């Protein structure tokens, strides 16, 4: 699947639902992004967002599926990508140890040769 449309900008207050693939901006408007689910047997599925480029402000990620963003261009994190666990409808959905990443965290860890996870 190839990315469609122009560069995507998710301002502070945006949200990504990995279960449905819905991406909404800070006005709760649906953002058109190519999305598909990769099923990994024995592990959580992965929601893949395919874009030409994307700039992400403070964004909340919810859902049980993991998240991957694939881009032909830049992926810019100008805010916090909150991937922490949530409790939805009384069911606990535990996230990874790290509640979110900023662009500088990724650069620092790459420089030090550390794993992001």
C-alpha positions as CSV (number, residue, x, y, z in Angstrom):
1,X,0.0,0.0,0.0
2,X,1.5,3.4,-0.9
3,X,0.9,6.5,1.0
4,X,-1.7,9.0,-0.3
5,X,-2.2,12.7,0.1
6,X,0.0,15.4,1.5
7,X,2.2,15.6,4.6
8,X,0.3,14.7,7.7
9,X,0.3,17.1,10.7
10,X,-1.1,15.9,14.0
11,X,-1.2,18.9,16.4
12,X,-1.2,18.7,20.2
13,X,-4.3,17.0,21.4
14,X,-4.5,14.4,18.6
15,X,-5.4,10.8,19.1
16,X,-4.6,7.4,17.4
17,X,-6.7,4.3,18.0
18,X,-4.7,1.2,17.2
19,X,-7.7,-1.1,17.3
20,X,-9.7,0.8,14.6
21,X,-6.9,2.7,12.8
22,X,-8.8,6.0,13.4
23,X,-6.6,9.0,13.7
24,X,-8.2,12.2,14.9
25,X,-6.9,15.7,15.3
26,X,-7.3,18.0,18.2
27,X,-10.8,19.0,16.9
28,X,-11.9,15.3,16.8
29,X,-11.8,15.4,13.0
30,X,-10.9,12.2,11.3
31,X,-7.5,12.4,9.5
32,X,-7.2,10.3,6.4
33,X,-4.2,8.1,6.7
34,X,-3.6,4.7,5.0
35,X,-3.8,2.1,7.8
36,X,-3.7,-1.6,8.1
37,X,-3.4,-4.3,10.8
38,X,-0.6,-6.9,10.8
39,X,-1.6,-10.0,12.7
40,X,1.3,-11.5,14.6
41,X,0.2,-14.9,16.1
42,X,1.1,-15.2,19.8
43,X,1.7,-11.4,20.1
44,X,-0.4,-8.3,19.9
45,X,-1.3,-7.2,16.4
46,X,0.4,-4.2,14.9
47,X,-1.5,-1.2,13.5
48,X,0.6,0.2,10.6
49,X,0.1,3.8,9.5
50,X,1.6,4.5,6.1
51,X,2.3,8.2,5.3
52,X,4.4,10.3,2.9
53,X,5.6,12.3,6.0
54,X,4.2,13.1,9.4
55,X,4.7,15.7,12.1
56,X,3.3,14.6,15.5
57,X,2.5,16.9,18.5
58,X,1.3,15.7,21.9
59,X,-0.7,12.6,20.8
60,X,-2.5,10.0,22.8
61,X,-2.3,6.4,21.4
62,X,-5.0,4.0,22.6
63,X,-6.0,0.4,21.8
64,X,-4.6,-3.0,22.4
65,X,-2.6,-3.2,19.1
66,X,1.0,-2.0,18.8
67,X,1.7,1.0,16.6
68,X,4.2,1.3,13.7
69,X,4.5,4.4,11.5
70,X,6.0,3.8,8.0
71,X,7.0,6.9,6.1
72,X,8.6,7.8,2.7
73,X,9.8,11.0,4.3
74,X,10.4,12.6,7.7
75,X,8.7,11.5,10.9
76,X,8.9,14.5,13.3
77,X,8.0,14.2,16.9
78,X,7.5,17.7,18.2
79,X,5.5,16.6,21.2
80,X,4.9,13.5,23.4
81,X,3.6,10.4,21.8
82,X,1.8,8.9,24.8
83,X,1.8,5.1,24.3
84,X,1.1,4.3,28.0
85,X,-1.4,1.6,29.1
86,X,-5.1,2.5,29.6
87,X,-8.1,1.1,31.4
88,X,-11.1,1.0,29.0
89,X,-14.5,-0.2,30.1
90,X,-13.0,-1.8,33.2
91,X,-10.4,-3.8,31.2
92,X,-6.8,-3.0,31.8
93,X,-4.7,-2.5,28.6
94,X,-1.1,-2.4,29.8
95,X,1.3,-0.4,27.7
96,X,5.1,-0.6,27.6
97,X,7.4,0.7,30.3
98,X,8.0,4.0,28.5
99,X,4.9,6.2,28.5
100,X,6.0,8.1,25.4
101,X,8.9,9.3,23.3
102,X,10.1,12.6,22.1
103,X,12.3,13.0,19.0
104,X,15.3,13.8,21.1
105,X,14.9,10.5,23.0
106,X,15.2,8.6,19.8
107,X,18.2,10.5,18.6
108,X,20.0,10.2,21.9
109,X,19.4,6.5,22.1
110,X,20.5,5.9,18.5
111,X,23.7,7.9,19.3
112,X,24.4,5.8,22.3
113,X,23.6,2.6,20.5
114,X,20.8,1.8,23.0
115,X,17.6,-0.1,22.1
116,X,14.4,2.0,22.0
117,X,12.6,-0.8,24.0
